[in-house]
């Protein structure tokens, strides 16, 4: 960021709907930044997208955006398969990067991207924005205070109804499938709760990511990808994640954290709004329900944090270097079990 600029200047690689519906509204709500460039393979599309969504300028060249001196941070909003290439190119160009999840297709590419981030000494975030949100921070505070005793189990779902039969989420070559698209959220939630410093704060020993094991997974496939999946993932010390995800149900992200002395229930934990709740349930006690979220947009808190980091006001938190690699390994194992017919070919 130049010394004369007070705002973080963002470049958006790709014109995906999530950039229009989530990232850009979050950028406006967060303040302290602006969308300087958006790139598409088609210049007319990029220019139309820029005009419709409050971006300064549209360009037809991803590389030109990444190399532009008018860009401080890059948001990679492409299909999963090209994430690795354009994230690495942005890091090598000296940009901070927020890449849509999953960071890469496969753990090998994930490791390569993390190596580039370390060498370039640039911050890299995978776009799981929920750890920055007030609902999640309140969840962590309650767990650290021992509100439900020792956390033992995360039960988490992420489903939505995908009516299109030509959507890129169904394309294996582009890194599609329900687990990569939405199953990755419960996986990341469990890593955040069982493997992060929260564990020590709650007086228990954090699970080493190397201890995480997939116990079981079943999936329903269409073509070469799973469209519905359920799994059990062990996190050592009798801790586990029970997850379901898919494209065959109406929107559902209900999640719970179970402990030795109670349960915490969350509505919409991955993209909460002000109406969403966090409820504490304990034996012989009345339920206690809170609505911690004040931001209207789910990306807002994450973008606000990134801006603070780039202004030198905060140290980076929840970066890709923490759990993206072990989570990618877990995702690979689940996909192999959910797609048995593909493994036999």
C-alpha positions in Angstrom: 0.0 0.0 0.0 1.4 3.4 -0.9 2.1 5.9 1.7 -0.4 8.4 0.2 -3.2 5.9 0.2 -5.4 5.5 3.2 -7.6 2.8 1.7 -6.7 -0.7 0.8 -7.1 -1.2 -2.9 -8.5 -4.5 -3.9 -8.3 -6.4 -7.2 -10.9 -9.1 -7.8 -9.8 -12.0 -10.0 -13.0 -13.4 -11.5 -16.6 -12.3 -11.7 -18.2 -15.0 -9.6 -21.5 -14.4 -7.9 -19.9 -14.6 -4.4 -17.8 -11.5 -5.1 -20.9 -9.6 -6.1 -23.2 -11.0 -3.3 -20.8 -11.3 -0.4 -17.3 -9.8 -0.9 -18.2 -6.4 -2.3 -21.0 -5.7 0.2 -18.7 -6.8 3.0 -16.0 -4.4 1.6 -18.4 -1.5 1.6 -19.6 -2.3 5.2 -16.0 -2.8 6.5 -14.8 0.6 5.2 -11.1 1.4 4.8 -10.9 -0.1 1.3 -12.2 0.0 -2.2 -12.5 -2.3 -5.2 -10.0 -0.9 -7.7 -10.0 -3.5 -10.4 -11.9 -6.6 -11.5 -10.6 -9.0 -14.1 -12.5 -11.4 -16.4 -11.3 -13.3 -19.5 -13.8 -11.1 -21.4 -13.2 -7.4 -21.3 -16.8 -6.5 -21.9 -17.9 -8.7 -19.1 -15.3 -7.2 -16.7 -16.3 -3.6 -17.6 -20.0 -4.4 -17.2 -19.4 -6.1 -13.9 -17.3 -3.1 -12.7 -20.0 -0.6 -13.6 -22.8 -2.7 -12.0 -21.0 -3.4 -8.8 -19.1 -0.2 -7.9 -15.6 -1.3 -9.0 -13.3 1.4 -10.4 -12.3 -0.5 -13.5 -12.7 -3.8 -15.4 -9.8 -5.5 -17.2 -9.5 -8.6 -19.4 -6.2 -9.8 -18.0 -5.7 -11.6 -14.7 -2.0 -11.0 -14.8 -2.4 -7.3 -15.5 -4.6 -7.0 -12.4 -2.1 -8.9 -10.2 0.9 -6.9 -11.4 -0.9 -3.5 -11.2 0.6 -1.0 -8.8 -3.0 0.2 -8.1 -3.7 -3.1 -6.2 -2.7 -3.9 -2.6 -4.7 -7.0 -2.0 -6.2 -9.6 -4.3 -9.4 -11.6 -3.9 -9.3 -14.8 -5.9 -13.0 -15.6 -6.9 -12.4 -18.2 -9.5 -13.5 -21.9 -9.8 -11.5 -24.1 -7.5 -9.1 -25.6 -10.0 -7.3 -22.3 -10.9 -7.0 -21.1 -7.3 -3.4 -22.3 -6.9 -2.0 -20.7 -10.0 -3.5 -17.2 -9.5 -2.9 -17.2 -5.7 0.8 -18.0 -6.2 1.1 -15.4 -8.9 -0.5 -12.8 -6.7 1.8 -13.6 -3.8 4.9 -13.5 -5.9 3.7 -10.1 -7.1 3.8 -8.9 -3.5 0.1 -8.8 -2.9 -1.8 -9.9 0.2 -4.3 -12.6 -0.9 -7.8 -13.7 0.1 -8.6 -16.8 -1.9 -12.0 -18.4 -2.0 -12.3 -21.8 -0.3 -11.1 -24.4 -0.8 -7.6 -22.9 -1.2 -6.6 -25.5 -3.7 -7.6 -28.8 -5.3 -5.6 -31.3 -3.3 -3.1 -31.2 -0.5 0.0 -31.1 -2.8 -1.1 -27.9 -4.4 -2.1 -26.5 -1.0 1.5 -27.1 0.3 3.0 -25.5 -2.8 0.8 -22.4 -2.3 1.7 -22.1 1.4 5.4 -22.5 0.5 5.1 -19.5 -1.9 3.3 -17.4 0.7 6.1 -18.1 3.2 8.8 -17.3 0.7 7.1 -14.1 -0.5 6.4 -13.1 3.2 2.9 -12.0 2.2 -0.3 -12.8 4.2 -2.6 -15.4 2.7 -6.2 -16.1 3.9 -8.5 -18.9 2.8 -12.0 -17.3 2.6 -13.5 -19.0 5.7 -14.7 -15.8 7.2 -16.6 -17.2 10.2 -13.7 -17.2 12.6 -13.6 -13.4 12.5 -17.3 -13.0 13.2 -18.8 -12.0 16.6 -20.9 -15.2 16.8 -17.8 -17.4 16.5 -15.7 -15.3 18.8 -18.5 -15.5 21.4 -18.6 -19.3 20.9 -14.9 -19.5 21.6 -15.2 -17.3 24.7 -17.9 -19.5 26.1 -15.9 -22.7 25.5 -12.8 -21.1 27.0 -14.9 -20.2 30.1 -15.9 -23.9 30.4 -19.6 -23.2 29.7 -20.1 -26.8 28.5 -17.1 -28.5 30.1 -14.6 -30.1 27.8 -15.7 -29.8 24.1 -16.0 -33.4 22.7 -18.1 -33.3 19.6 -19.0 -31.0 16.7 -22.1 -31.8 14.8 -22.3 -29.6 11.7 -24.2 -29.5 8.4 -24.0 -27.4 5.3 -26.6 -28.1 2.6 -28.4 -26.2 -0.1 -30.5 -27.1 -3.1 -28.6 -26.9 -6.4 -31.1 -27.1 -9.2 -28.8 -26.6 -12.2 -27.3 -29.7 -13.8 -24.6 -27.7 -15.5 -23.2 -25.8 -12.5 -19.4 -25.7 -12.1 -19.9 -27.3 -8.7 -20.7 -30.6 -10.5 -17.5 -30.5 -12.6 -14.8 -32.7 -11.3 -12.2 -31.0 -13.6 -12.9 -27.7 -11.9 -12.6 -29.2 -8.4 -16.3 -29.6 -7.8 -18.3 -31.7 -5.4 -20.3 -31.1 -2.2 -17.4 -31.8 0.1 -15.1 -29.2 -1.5 -17.9 -26.7 -1.9 -19.7 -26.9 1.5 -18.4 -29.9 3.5 -15.1 -27.9 3.9 -16.9 -25.6 6.3 -17.7 -28.1 9.1 -14.2 -29.5 8.6 -12.7 -26.1 9.2 -14.9 -25.4 12.2 -13.7 -28.6 13.9 -10.1 -27.7 13.2 -10.6 -24.2 14.7 -12.2 -25.6 17.8 -10.2 -28.7 18.5 -6.7 -27.8 17.2 -6.4 -24.1 17.8 -5.2 -22.3 21.0 -8.8 -22.4 22.2 -8.1 -25.8 23.5 -5.4 -24.6 25.9 -7.6 -21.7 26.9 -10.3 -24.2 27.9 -7.8 -26.1 30.0 -7.5 -29.1 27.6 -4.8 -30.3 25.3 -5.1 -29.2 21.7 -5.4 -31.9 19.1 -2.3 -32.1 16.9 -3.6 -31.9 13.3 -1.5 -35.0 12.5 -3.8 -36.9 14.9 -6.9 -36.2 12.8 -8.3 -39.4 11.2 -11.3 -40.0 8.9 -13.4 -42.8 10.6 -16.1 -43.1 8.0 -17.7 -41.4 5.0 -20.5 -42.2 2.6 -21.6 -40.2 -0.4 -24.1 -40.1 -3.2 -22.5 -39.4 -6.5 -23.7 -37.9 -9.8 -21.2 -38.1 -12.6 -17.8 -37.9 -11.1 -18.5 -35.9 -7.9 -20.4 -36.4 -4.7 -23.6 -34.4 -4.3 -24.4 -35.5 -0.8 -22.0 -36.8 1.9 -21.9 -37.7 5.6 -18.8 -38.4 7.6 -17.2 -39.0 11.0 -13.8 -37.5 11.6 -11.8 -38.3 14.7 -9.8 -35.5 16.4 -8.1 -37.6 19.0 -8.8 -37.8 22.7 -12.4 -38.9 22.1 -13.2 -35.8 20.1 -15.0 -36.0 16.8 -16.7 -34.2 14.0 -20.0 -35.5 12.6 -20.7 -33.7 9.3 -23.2 -33.8 6.5 -23.1 -31.7 3.4 -24.7 -31.6 0.0 -26.7 -30.1 -2.9 -30.0 -32.0 -2.4 -31.7 -30.2 0.5 -32.9 -26.7 1.3 -30.4 -24.4 3.0 -29.3 -25.8 6.3 -26.2 -25.0 8.3 -27.3 -25.9 11.8 -24.4 -26.8 14.1 -23.8 -27.8 17.7 -20.8 -28.2 19.9 -21.3 -30.8 22.6 -19.3 -30.9 25.8 -19.1 -32.9 29.0 -21.5 -30.5 30.7 -23.8 -29.1 28.0 -24.3 -28.0 24.4 -23.9 -24.9 22.4 -26.2 -24.6 19.3 -25.6 -22.2 16.5 -27.8 -21.0 13.6 -26.1 -20.2 10.4 -22.6 -20.4 11.9 -20.6 -19.9 8.7 -22.4 -16.7 7.5 -24.4 -15.4 10.5 -26.4 -12.2 10.5 -27.8 -10.1 13.3 -30.8 -12.5 13.6 -28.8 -15.6 14.1 -28.5 -17.2 17.5 -26.0 -18.9 19.8 -27.8 -20.9 22.5 -26.3 -22.5 25.6 -28.1 -25.6 26.9 -27.1 -27.2 30.2 -28.9 -29.8 32.4 -31.3 -28.3 34.9 -30.8 -24.8 33.6 -32.9 -22.6 31.3 -31.5 -22.1 27.8 -29.6 -18.9 27.3 -29.8 -17.5 23.8 -27.7 -14.6 22.4 -27.5 -12.8 19.1 -23.8 -11.7 19.0 -23.6 -10.7 15.3 -23.9 -7.0 14.4 -22.4 -6.9 10.9 -25.0 -7.3 8.2 -22.5 -9.0 5.8 -20.6 -12.2 6.6 -17.3 -11.0 4.9 -17.2 -7.7 6.8 -15.3 -8.7 9.9 -12.7 -10.6 7.9 -12.1 -7.7 5.5 -11.9 -5.3 8.4 -9.2 -7.5 9.9 -7.2 -7.7 6.6 -7.3 -3.9 6.3 -5.9 -3.6 9.8 -3.1 -6.0 9.0 -2.2 -4.2 5.9 -2.1 -0.9 7.7 0.2 -2.4 10.3 -2.4 -2.2 13.1 -2.9 -5.9 13.7 -1.0 -9.2 13.4 -2.6 -11.6 10.9 -5.0 -14.1 12.4 -6.7 -17.3 10.9 -4.3 -17.4 8.0 -4.0 -20.2 5.6 -0.8 -21.4 7.2 -2.7 -22.6 10.3 -5.1 -25.3 9.1 -5.4 -25.2 5.3 -3.0 -28.0 4.7 -4.3 -30.5 7.3 -7.9 -29.7 6.3 -7.0 -30.3 2.6 -5.7 -33.7 3.6 -8.9 -34.5 5.5 -10.9 -33.3 2.5 -9.0 -35.6 0.1 -9.6 -38.6 2.4 -13.3 -37.9 2.5 -13.6 -37.5 -1.2 -11.8 -40.8 -1.8 -14.4 -42.5 0.4 -17.4 -40.6 -1.0 -16.5 -41.4 -4.6 -15.7 -45.1 -4.6 -16.9 -45.7 -8.2 -14.4 -43.1 -9.4 -11.5 -44.7 -7.4 -12.2 -48.0 -9.2 -11.8 -46.6 -12.7 
